[in-house]
Amino acid sequence: MSQFDPIGTRKSGYAPPRDGPFRCGHCEHYSDGKCNHPDVESDKQVPKAADGKGIVEADGCCNYFRTRGFRSGMLISLLKKPKV
C-alpha cells in the first residue's frame, strides 16, 4: 500500500483511529458512537447498531465529515470581504 492509496471502507471511506489522526466526534453526523449519514448506514463494512446507524469510533472518520454547526454557506460568508 502506498501513501497515495485510499484508506477506509470502499463505500463511505470510514477509517478507524489507527489510520488517523481523525475526529468523528466533531462531525454533525456523529452521536454517542453512531453515525447517521446514509452512506455509512448502508456501508456493509461498517457494523450497525440496532437502530441501523453505523457504529463508529469518536476518533475515526469517513468521507462525509462535516464540522458541527459549520456549513459551507457559513464559510463563504466568512470569506467575503467586508464592503468599505
N, C-alpha and C positions, 0 to 999 in steps of 0.2 A: 504494500500500500504506500503510495507516495503522499506528499503533503498536499497535492492537488486533488486527491480523490475525495469525494463527498463522504461525510460521516453520517451516522444515524440511519433510521429506517428508510426504506425506499419511498413509501407514500408520503409521510409527513416530515421526515428528517429528524424525528425525535432521537436525541442522543443523551445518554446518561452522564452524570457528573464526571465519570472517569475520562470522558472525551473533551471536557471543558477546559477552561472555566466558563460556566454559563450561569444563568439565574432565572429559571422558570418562575420562581416565587415572586418576581416583579412583573409578571405578564398578566394582562387583563383576562386571559382565558384560564388562569390557574386559580384554584381554590382548594384548600385542605388536601393536597396531594393528588388532585384530579384536574384534568384539562377538559374544557367543554368545546374546544374547536372541532368542527365536524370531521376534518381530515384526520385528526388524532383519534377521535372516537371510532372512526371506521378503519383505522390502520390495524391490520391483523397482527402486526409485530409488537403492538403496544398492549399490555394487559388491560383488562376492563374491570371497572367496579360494577356492583350490582345495578347501579343506575345507568350503565352504559358509557359513562365518562371514562376517558383514558387515565390509567393510573401512572402518574409521572412523579419524578423527584423534584423538589424545590430547586436543586442545583443542576437540573437537566435543562434541555432546551429543544426547540424544533424550528421549522421554517416559518412558523406563523407567530413568532414572538411580537407582542405589542406591549409597550410600557403602559402600565395602568394610568388612565386619565390623560394620556398624551397622544392625541390623534394627529394624523398628517396635516389636517387643516390648521391645527394649532401651531405646528411647526412653520407652516407657510406664513401665518400671521406674525409670528415672532421674527421671521427673516426679512419681512418687508421693511424698507427704510421709512422712518417717520417723515412726513411732509414738513418741510421747513418754510 
